[in-house]
Amino acid sequence: MPRKMTDQEWEAQNGSLSPGEATARGLCWQCSGKGANYTAFGGVQRKVRCGTCKGDGKARR
């Protein structure tokens, strides 16, 4: 069984692109094209669909 990620590892899955960089690449500025945002607190880890791109990861104009 794989080990559970720490909260920090879980949140590290969020994109690292700046909003301008993501948009220049045609990706959503909010999720860096991943289609979701990762959040964790106290061992509760959640993956939330990006509301800006509706989960497809594409830039909106």
Legacy VTK file of the C-alpha trace (Angstrom):
# vtk DataFile Version 3.0
C-alpha trace
ASCII
DATASET POLYDATA
POINTS 61 float
0.000 0.000 0.000
1.470 3.384 -0.966
2.092 5.818 1.848
-0.215 8.791 2.263
1.231 12.127 1.163
1.894 14.766 3.776
-0.255 17.894 3.589
2.718 19.781 2.146
3.295 17.154 -0.552
-0.411 17.180 -1.413
-0.512 20.963 -1.814
2.734 20.883 -3.840
0.668 19.361 -6.676
-0.763 22.832 -7.359
0.702 24.510 -10.414
3.807 26.627 -10.059
3.290 28.884 -13.085
2.647 32.592 -12.645
-0.724 33.780 -13.976
0.963 35.503 -16.934
3.038 32.439 -17.784
0.027 30.120 -17.634
-2.073 32.399 -19.836
0.758 32.745 -22.368
0.813 28.941 -22.650
-2.960 28.778 -23.116
-3.519 27.335 -19.656
-5.869 28.405 -16.890
-4.181 30.985 -14.631
-5.876 29.638 -11.488
-4.848 25.958 -11.691
-1.884 26.195 -14.119
-3.710 23.852 -16.500
-4.228 21.014 -14.026
-8.014 21.446 -13.859
-8.039 21.225 -10.063
-6.619 22.815 -6.947
-5.241 20.798 -4.046
-5.767 21.790 -0.445
-5.066 20.103 2.868
-5.422 20.848 6.545
-4.873 18.524 9.476
-4.491 15.453 7.293
-7.732 16.068 5.370
-6.738 16.300 1.719
-9.100 17.578 -0.944
-8.926 17.946 -4.690
-11.310 20.668 -5.874
-12.264 21.170 -9.504
-11.096 24.561 -10.714
-14.005 26.993 -10.917
-12.244 29.286 -13.374
-11.742 26.738 -16.184
-14.444 24.286 -15.032
-11.837 21.520 -14.848
-10.500 21.493 -18.408
-7.320 23.471 -17.682
-7.712 25.831 -20.646
-7.349 29.612 -20.492
-10.539 31.662 -20.655
-10.757 35.097 -22.220
LINES 1 62
61 0 1 2 3 4 5 6 7 8 9 10 11 12 13 14 15 16 17 18 19 20 21 22 23 24 25 26 27 28 29 30 31 32 33 34 35 36 37 38 39 40 41 42 43 44 45 46 47 48 49 50 51 52 53 54 55 56 57 58 59 60
